[in-house]
Amino acid sequence: MEHAERVLGAAGDLFYRRGVRAVGMDEVRAASGVSLKRLYQCYPSKEALVVAYLERRDERWMSSLTGYVADRPDPIPAVFEWLERWFGEDGFRGCGFVNAYGELGADSAAVRDVVRRHKERLRAYLRGLAEEAGAADAGLLAEQLLVLIDGATAVAMVSPREAAAAAARAAGLAAAALTASDESA
């Protein structure tokens, strides 16, 4: 298990930083310090390693988001506060799922599936927050928040990150207020 973790850690860093197609298995081997034979025993193909990387990223990303939001009194604004913190991290390179999908989605059903599962998991989480907030149409609000998160993440890759997070937060709060006011109408 130790070997698999070392390989996954090295691959995750390299894939997120440089892109999946740009990183070869020999480079993962060198960065992890695991022999190529052992690497392929742990992950029989590059696709299997990419899927494991994305599944691990999903767990860590969602745990970070949900943990941060759970400690805040207003969950929807907290999502965007967390987003701003994430955008400010050293090495921020946007959404690892969208990046991997852009590189491999047309060629790999396994990668498409793990990316879709992540987005569905995020959508379901946002729907739960919208329901807790009393949104008249929690599904619509969740979809709006998801689009804002993904859009802000893409914009933050190429523009001032603080501006992208602030704009997404303002739009998210406006959408939440509109959905709440629809309920009282």
Accessible surface in RSA format (square Angstrom, percent):
REM  Atomic radii and reference values for relative SASA: ProtOr
REM  Chains: A
REM  Algorithm: Lee & Richards
REM  Probe-radius: 1.40
REM  Slices: 20
REM RES _ NUM      All-atoms   Total-Side   Main-Chain    Non-polar    All polar
REM                ABS   REL    ABS   REL    ABS   REL    ABS   REL    ABS   REL
RES MET A   1   182.77  94.7 137.62  91.1  45.15 107.5 126.39 107.5  56.38  74.7
RES GLU A   2   119.29  68.5 109.26  82.7  10.03  23.9  48.31  93.4  70.99  58.0
RES HIS A   3    64.51  35.3  64.51  44.8   0.00   0.0  42.96  44.3  21.55  25.1
RES ALA A   4    18.34  16.9  18.10  27.9   0.24   0.6  18.14  25.5   0.20   0.5
RES GLU A   5    78.78  45.2  75.09  56.8   3.69   8.8  38.41  74.3  40.36  33.0
RES ARG A   6    91.29  38.3  81.65  41.6   9.64  22.9  51.44  70.3  39.84  24.1
RES VAL A   7     0.00   0.0   0.00   0.0   0.00   0.0   0.00   0.0   0.00   0.0
RES LEU A   8    14.83   8.3  14.29  10.2   0.54   1.4  14.29  10.0   0.54   1.5
RES GLY A   9    31.70  39.1   0.00   N/A  31.70  39.1  23.93  65.7   7.77  17.4
RES ALA A  10    16.19  14.9   4.72   7.3  11.48  26.1  13.62  19.2   2.57   6.8
RES ALA A  11     0.00   0.0   0.00   0.0   0.00   0.0   0.00   0.0   0.00   0.0
RES GLY A  12    13.34  16.5   0.00   N/A  13.34  16.5  11.59  31.8   1.75   3.9
RES ASP A  13    79.46  55.7  69.12  68.8  10.33  24.4  27.55  64.8  51.91  51.8
RES LEU A  14    12.73   7.1  12.73   9.1   0.00   0.0  12.73   8.9   0.00   0.0
RES PHE A  15     5.24   2.6   0.09   0.1   5.15  13.4   0.09   0.1   5.15  14.7
RES TYR A  16    34.86  16.3  27.17  15.5   7.69  20.0  28.85  21.7   6.01   7.4
RES ARG A  17   107.46  45.1  91.57  46.7  15.89  37.8  39.95  54.6  67.51  40.9
RES ARG A  18   103.77  43.6  76.02  38.8  27.75  66.1  39.37  53.8  64.40  39.0
RES GLY A  19    16.36  20.2   0.00   N/A  16.36  20.2  14.82  40.7   1.54   3.4
RES VAL A  20     3.78   2.5   3.78   3.4   0.00   0.0   3.78   3.3   0.00   0.0
RES ARG A  21   135.29  56.8 109.30  55.7  25.99  61.9  53.88  73.6  81.42  49.3
RES ALA A  22    58.88  54.1  30.75  47.4  28.13  64.0  42.71  60.1  16.17  42.8
RES VAL A  23     0.08   0.1   0.00   0.0   0.08   0.2   0.00   0.0   0.08   0.2
RES GLY A  24    36.77  45.3   0.00   N/A  36.77  45.3  31.19  85.6   5.58  12.5
RES MET A  25    20.23  10.5  14.53   9.6   5.70  13.6  14.37  12.2   5.86   7.8
RES ASP A  26    83.04  58.2  80.04  79.7   3.00   7.1  33.95  79.9  49.09  49.0
RES GLU A  27    62.11  35.7  54.65  41.3   7.45  17.7  33.19  64.2  28.92  23.6
RES VAL A  28     0.22   0.1   0.22   0.2   0.00   0.0   0.22   0.2   0.00   0.0
RES ARG A  29    76.34  32.1  76.34  38.9   0.00   0.0  11.07  15.1  65.27  39.6
RES ALA A  30    62.44  57.4  38.58  59.5  23.86  54.3  41.70  58.7  20.75  55.0
RES ALA A  31    63.26  58.2  21.59  33.3  41.67  94.8  33.99  47.9  29.28  77.6
RES SER A  32    12.05  10.2   0.00   0.0  12.05  27.8   4.46   9.5   7.59  10.6
RES GLY A  33    57.80  71.3   0.00   N/A  57.80  71.3  33.65  92.3  24.15  54.1
RES VAL A  34     3.90   2.6   0.34   0.3   3.55   8.6   3.42   3.0   0.48   1.3
RES SER A  35    64.28  54.3  50.16  66.9  14.11  32.5  48.99 104.3  15.29  21.4
RES LEU A  36    70.22  39.1  67.55  48.3   2.67   6.7  67.55  47.4   2.67   7.2
RES LYS A  37   153.95  75.1 141.88  87.1  12.08  28.8  92.88  83.6  61.08  65.1
RES ARG A  38   102.16  42.9 101.64  51.8   0.51   1.2   8.03  11.0  94.13  57.0
RES LEU A  39     0.00   0.0   0.00   0.0   0.00   0.0   0.00   0.0   0.00   0.0
RES TYR A  40    89.32  41.7  81.65  46.5   7.67  20.0  57.53  43.2  31.79  39.2
RES GLN A  41   108.30  60.6  72.53  53.0  35.77  85.2  43.13  91.8  65.17  49.4
RES CYS A  42    38.49  29.1  11.19  12.5  27.30  64.2   8.17  20.7  30.32  32.7
RES TYR A  43    23.63  11.0  23.63  13.4   0.00   0.0  15.97  12.0   7.65   9.4
RES PRO A  44   102.43  74.7  81.99  74.7  20.44  74.3  83.32  68.8  19.11 118.8
RES SER A  45    46.14  39.0  43.51  58.1   2.63   6.1  37.90  80.7   8.24  11.5
RES LYS A  46    57.54  28.1  52.80  32.4   4.74  11.3  41.10  37.0  16.44  17.5
RES GLU A  47    76.83  44.1  70.90  53.6   5.93  14.1  23.85  46.1  52.99  43.3
RES ALA A  48    34.50  31.7  23.54  36.3  10.96  24.9  30.70  43.2   3.80  10.1
RES LEU A  49     0.00   0.0   0.00   0.0   0.00   0.0   0.00   0.0   0.00   0.0
RES VAL A  50     0.48   0.3   0.48   0.4   0.00   0.0   0.48   0.4   0.00   0.0
RES VAL A  51    26.13  17.2  26.13  23.7   0.00   0.0  26.13  22.7   0.00   0.0
RES ALA A  52    20.51  18.9  16.73  25.8   3.78   8.6  18.61  26.2   1.90   5.0
RES TYR A  53     7.81   3.6   7.43   4.2   0.39   1.0   5.76   4.3   2.05   2.5
RES LEU A  54     0.00   0.0   0.00   0.0   0.00   0.0   0.00   0.0   0.00   0.0
RES GLU A  55    76.91  44.2  73.88  55.9   3.04   7.2  29.51  57.1  47.41  38.7
RES ARG A  56    50.90  21.4  43.81  22.3   7.09  16.9  30.09  41.1  20.81  12.6
RES ARG A  57    45.77  19.2  41.58  21.2   4.20  10.0   9.59  13.1  36.19  21.9
RES ASP A  58    16.85  11.8  16.85  16.8   0.00   0.0   2.55   6.0  14.30  14.3
RES GLU A  59    94.46  54.2  93.93  71.1   0.54   1.3  44.83  86.7  49.63  40.5
RES ARG A  60   146.74  61.6 137.46  70.1   9.28  22.1  59.50  81.3  87.24  52.9
RES TRP A  61    23.73   9.5  18.19   8.8   5.53  13.0  20.94  11.2   2.78   4.5
RES MET A  62     3.65   1.9   3.58   2.4   0.07   0.2   3.65   3.1   0.00   0.0
RES SER A  63    67.13  56.7  54.90  73.3  12.23  28.2  34.79  74.1  32.34  45.3
RES SER A  64    57.27  48.4  42.25  56.4  15.02  34.6  31.40  66.9  25.87  36.2
RES LEU A  65     1.07   0.6   1.07   0.8   0.00   0.0   1.07   0.7   0.00   0.0
RES THR A  66    43.57  31.0  41.26  41.8   2.31   5.5  26.58  35.7  16.99  25.7
RES GLY A  67    36.64  45.2   0.00   N/A  36.64  45.2  34.47  94.6   2.17   4.9
RES TYR A  68    33.38  15.6  25.45  14.5   7.92  20.6  19.26  14.5  14.12  17.4
RES VAL A  69     4.48   2.9   3.10   2.8   1.38   3.3   3.10   2.7   1.38   3.8
RES ALA A  70    82.73  76.1  43.94  67.8  38.79  88.2  55.75  78.5  26.98  71.5
RES ASP A  71   111.38  78.0  81.83  81.4  29.55  69.9  21.83  51.4  89.55  89.3
RES ARG A  72    80.57  33.8  68.53  34.9  12.05  28.7  21.45  29.3  59.13  35.8
RES PRO A  73   124.10  90.4  91.48  83.4  32.62 118.6 103.66  85.6  20.45 127.1
RES ASP A  74    87.58  61.3  85.41  85.0   2.17   5.1  12.88  30.3  74.71  74.5
RES PRO A  75    38.55  28.1  38.55  35.1   0.00   0.0  38.55  31.8   0.00   0.0
RES ILE A  76     7.30   4.2   6.90   5.1   0.41   1.0   6.90   5.0   0.41   1.1
RES PRO A  77    22.95  16.7  22.95  20.9   0.00   0.0  22.95  18.9   0.00   0.0
RES ALA A  78     0.65   0.6   0.59   0.9   0.06   0.1   0.59   0.8   0.06   0.2
RES VAL A  79     1.28   0.8   1.28   1.2   0.00   0.0   1.28   1.1   0.00   0.0
RES PHE A  80     1.44   0.7   0.15   0.1   1.29   3.4   0.15   0.1   1.29   3.7
RES GLU A  81    58.08  33.3  55.43  41.9   2.65   6.3  25.11  48.6  32.97  26.9
RES TRP A  82    14.80   5.9  14.80   7.2   0.00   0.0   8.42   4.5   6.38  10.3
RES LEU A  83     0.78   0.4   0.78   0.6   0.00   0.0   0.78   0.5   0.00   0.0
RES GLU A  84    77.78  44.7  73.95  55.9   3.83   9.1  15.91  30.8  61.88  50.5
RES ARG A  85   149.81  62.9 136.50  69.6  13.30  31.7  44.42  60.7 105.39  63.9
RES TRP A  86    16.82   6.7  15.90   7.7   0.92   2.2   9.31   5.0   7.51  12.2
RES PHE A  87     0.84   0.4   0.84   0.5   0.00   0.0   0.84   0.5   0.00   0.0
RES GLY A  88    52.92  65.3   0.00   N/A  52.92  65.3  26.12  71.7  26.80  60.0
RES GLU A  89    97.54  56.0  89.90  68.0   7.64  18.2  35.16  68.0  62.38  50.9
RES ASP A  90   151.75 106.3 120.44 119.9  31.32  74.1  43.19 101.7 108.56 108.3
RES GLY A  91    36.89  45.5   0.00   N/A  36.89  45.5  22.71  62.3  14.19  31.8
RES PHE A  92     6.91   3.5   0.19   0.1   6.72  17.5   3.27   2.0   3.64  10.4
RES ARG A  93    99.67  41.8  96.13  49.0   3.53   8.4  32.34  44.2  67.33  40.8
RES GLY A  94     0.00   0.0   0.00   N/A   0.00   0.0   0.00   0.0   0.00   0.0
RES CYS A  95    13.46  10.2  11.81  13.2   1.65   3.9   6.84  17.3   6.61   7.1
RES GLY A  96     2.51   3.1   0.00   N/A   2.51   3.1   0.73   2.0   1.78   4.0
RES PHE A  97     2.49   1.2   2.49   1.5   0.00   0.0   2.49   1.5   0.00   0.0
RES VAL A  98    75.99  50.0  74.53  67.5   1.46   3.5  74.99  65.2   1.00   2.7
RES ASN A  99    46.16  31.8  37.13  35.9   9.03  21.7  25.67  61.8  20.50  19.8
RES ALA A 100     1.44   1.3   0.69   1.1   0.75   1.7   1.03   1.5   0.40   1.1
RES TYR A 101    85.22  39.8  82.62  47.0   2.60   6.8  55.12  41.4  30.10  37.1
RES GLY A 102    66.78  82.3   0.00   N/A  66.78  82.3  35.04  96.2  31.74  71.1
RES GLU A 103    50.31  28.9  37.29  28.2  13.02  31.0  32.52  62.9  17.79  14.5
RES LEU A 104    23.38  13.0  22.97  16.4   0.41   1.0  23.38  16.4   0.00   0.0
RES GLY A 105     0.78   1.0   0.00   N/A   0.78   1.0   0.53   1.5   0.25   0.6
RES ALA A 106   103.66  95.3  62.39  96.3  41.27  93.9  72.47 102.1  31.19  82.6
RES ASP A 107   108.99  76.3  70.72  70.4  38.26  90.5  30.43  71.6  78.56  78.3
RES SER A 108     8.26   7.0   7.07   9.4   1.19   2.7   8.26  17.6   0.00   0.0
RES ALA A 109    55.89  51.4  49.43  76.3   6.45  14.7  49.51  69.7   6.38  16.9
RES ALA A 110    39.91  36.7  29.68  45.8  10.22  23.3  35.76  50.4   4.14  11.0
RES VAL A 111     0.02   0.0   0.02   0.0   0.00   0.0   0.02   0.0   0.00   0.0
RES ARG A 112    61.34  25.8  61.34  31.3   0.00   0.0  10.18  13.9  51.16  31.0
RES ASP A 113    67.53  47.3  65.23  64.9   2.30   5.4  12.57  29.6  54.96  54.8
RES VAL A 114     3.93   2.6   3.62   3.3   0.31   0.7   3.62   3.1   0.31   0.8
RES VAL A 115     9.67   6.4   9.67   8.8   0.00   0.0   9.67   8.4   0.00   0.0
RES ARG A 116   128.28  53.9 126.05  64.3   2.23   5.3  53.39  73.0  74.89  45.4
RES ARG A 117   127.44  53.5 120.87  61.6   6.57  15.6  75.68 103.4  51.76  31.4
RES HIS A 118     3.15   1.7   1.72   1.2   1.43   3.7   1.03   1.1   2.13   2.5
RES LYS A 119    29.62  14.4  29.62  18.2   0.00   0.0  26.83  24.2   2.78   3.0
RES GLU A 120    96.42  55.4  93.76  70.9   2.66   6.3  43.06  83.3  53.36  43.6
RES ARG A 121    89.73  37.7  81.42  41.5   8.31  19.8  41.28  56.4  48.45  29.4
RES LEU A 122     0.33   0.2   0.33   0.2   0.00   0.0   0.33   0.2   0.00   0.0
RES ARG A 123    65.44  27.5  65.44  33.4   0.00   0.0  33.59  45.9  31.85  19.3
RES ALA A 124    65.33  60.1  51.50  79.5  13.83  31.5  56.33  79.3   9.00  23.8
RES TYR A 125    47.51  22.2  37.87  21.5   9.64  25.1  43.29  32.5   4.22   5.2
RES LEU A 126     0.00   0.0   0.00   0.0   0.00   0.0   0.00   0.0   0.00   0.0
RES ARG A 127   111.20  46.7 111.20  56.7   0.00   0.0  30.28  41.4  80.92  49.0
RES GLY A 128    25.18  31.1   0.00   N/A  25.18  31.1  24.17  66.3   1.00   2.2
RES LEU A 129    10.70   6.0   9.62   6.9   1.07   2.7   9.62   6.8   1.07   2.9
RES ALA A 130     0.00   0.0   0.00   0.0   0.00   0.0   0.00   0.0   0.00   0.0
RES GLU A 131    97.37  55.9  78.47  59.4  18.90  45.0  33.27  64.4  64.10  52.3
RES GLU A 132   135.77  77.9  96.21  72.8  39.56  94.2  48.13  93.1  87.64  71.6
RES ALA A 133    61.50  56.6  24.18  37.3  37.32  84.9  38.10  53.7  23.41  62.0
RES GLY A 134    30.21  37.3   0.00   N/A  30.21  37.3  28.58  78.4   1.63   3.7
RES ALA A 135    14.18  13.0   0.79   1.2  13.40  30.5   1.98   2.8  12.20  32.3
RES ALA A 136    53.08  48.8  17.35  26.8  35.72  81.3  21.00  29.6  32.08  85.0
RES ASP A 137    71.32  50.0  67.33  67.0   3.99   9.4  23.11  54.4  48.21  48.1
RES ALA A 138     9.80   9.0   5.57   8.6   4.23   9.6   5.57   7.8   4.23  11.2
RES GLY A 139    20.99  25.9   0.00   N/A  20.99  25.9  14.92  40.9   6.07  13.6
RES LEU A 140    91.81  51.1  85.11  60.9   6.70  16.8  89.58  62.9   2.23   6.0
RES LEU A 141     0.63   0.4   0.63   0.5   0.00   0.0   0.63   0.4   0.00   0.0
RES ALA A 142     0.68   0.6   0.68   1.0   0.00   0.0   0.68   1.0   0.00   0.0
RES GLU A 143    66.36  38.1  66.36  50.2   0.00   0.0  38.17  73.8  28.20  23.0
RES GLN A 144    66.08  37.0  61.50  44.9   4.59  10.9  25.75  54.8  40.34  30.6
RES LEU A 145     0.72   0.4   0.72   0.5   0.00   0.0   0.72   0.5   0.00   0.0
RES LEU A 146     8.28   4.6   8.28   5.9   0.00   0.0   8.28   5.8   0.00   0.0
RES VAL A 147    95.08  62.6  90.63  82.0   4.45  10.7  93.64  81.4   1.44   3.9
RES LEU A 148    40.64  22.6  38.12  27.3   2.53   6.3  39.98  28.1   0.67   1.8
RES ILE A 149     2.74   1.6   2.74   2.0   0.00   0.0   2.74   2.0   0.00   0.0
RES ASP A 150    42.37  29.7  35.70  35.5   6.67  15.8  20.04  47.2  22.33  22.3
RES GLY A 151    33.78  41.7   0.00   N/A  33.78  41.7  32.95  90.4   0.83   1.9
RES ALA A 152     8.14   7.5   1.55   2.4   6.59  15.0   5.74   8.1   2.40   6.4
RES THR A 153     4.22   3.0   4.22   4.3   0.00   0.0   2.93   3.9   1.28   1.9
RES ALA A 154    58.27  53.6  50.50  77.9   7.77  17.7  53.06  74.7   5.22  13.8
RES VAL A 155    73.49  48.4  72.11  65.3   1.37   3.3  73.49  63.9   0.00   0.0
RES ALA A 156     1.52   1.4   0.00   0.0   1.52   3.5   0.00   0.0   1.52   4.0
RES MET A 157    92.56  47.9  59.69  39.5  32.88  78.3  52.94  45.0  39.62  52.5
RES VAL A 158   128.69  84.7  89.75  81.3  38.94  93.8  99.38  86.3  29.31  79.5
RES SER A 159    45.80  38.7  30.55  40.8  15.25  35.1  17.08  36.4  28.72  40.2
RES PRO A 160    94.76  69.1  83.08  75.7  11.68  42.5  94.17  77.7   0.60   3.7
RES ARG A 161    74.27  31.2  72.11  36.8   2.17   5.2  15.13  20.7  59.14  35.8
RES GLU A 162   111.07  63.8 109.41  82.8   1.66   4.0  52.80 102.1  58.27  47.6
RES ALA A 163    59.64  54.8  47.60  73.4  12.04  27.4  55.78  78.5   3.86  10.2
RES ALA A 164     8.22   7.6   0.08   0.1   8.14  18.5   5.90   8.3   2.32   6.1
RES ALA A 165     2.15   2.0   0.80   1.2   1.35   3.1   0.80   1.1   1.35   3.6
RES ALA A 166    58.89  54.1  50.41  77.8   8.48  19.3  54.54  76.8   4.35  11.5
RES ALA A 167    63.97  58.8  51.43  79.4  12.54  28.5  59.77  84.2   4.21  11.1
RES ALA A 168     3.10   2.9   0.77   1.2   2.34   5.3   2.52   3.6   0.58   1.5
RES ARG A 169    84.22  35.4  84.22  42.9   0.00   0.0  19.96  27.3  64.25  38.9
RES ALA A 170    63.43  58.3  52.29  80.7  11.13  25.3  58.15  81.9   5.28  14.0
RES ALA A 171    41.31  38.0  30.59  47.2  10.72  24.4  37.71  53.1   3.60   9.5
RES GLY A 172     0.00   0.0   0.00   N/A   0.00   0.0   0.00   0.0   0.00   0.0
RES LEU A 173    61.76  34.4  57.83  41.4   3.93   9.9  58.17  40.9   3.58   9.6
RES ALA A 174    53.14  48.9  44.27  68.3   8.87  20.2  52.21  73.5   0.93   2.5
RES ALA A 175    15.24  14.0   9.05  14.0   6.19  14.1  13.19  18.6   2.04   5.4
RES ALA A 176    19.25  17.7  15.29  23.6   3.96   9.0  15.30  21.5   3.95  10.5
RES ALA A 177    61.14  56.2  49.77  76.8  11.37  25.9  57.08  80.4   4.06  10.8
RES LEU A 178   119.86  66.8 119.65  85.6   0.22   0.5 119.86  84.2   0.00   0.0
RES THR A 179     5.52   3.9   4.36   4.4   1.16   2.8   3.74   5.0   1.77   2.7
RES ALA A 180    46.09  42.4  39.92  61.6   6.17  14.0  40.18  56.6   5.90  15.6
RES SER A 181    56.28  47.6  48.58  64.8   7.70  17.7  43.95  93.6  12.32  17.3
RES ASP A 182    91.64  64.2  75.30  75.0  16.34  38.6  18.37  43.2  73.28  73.1
RES GLU A 183   108.38  62.2  83.06  62.8  25.33  60.3  32.71  63.3  75.67  61.8
RES SER A 184    98.89  83.6  59.12  78.9  39.78  91.6  52.99 112.8  45.90  64.3
RES ALA A 185   120.50 110.8  50.39  77.8  70.11 159.5  87.63 123.4  32.87  87.1
END  Absolute sums over single chains surface
CHAIN  1 A     9222.3       7315.7       1906.6       5263.7       3958.6
END  Absolute sums over all chains
TOTAL          9222.3       7315.7       1906.6       5263.7       3958.6
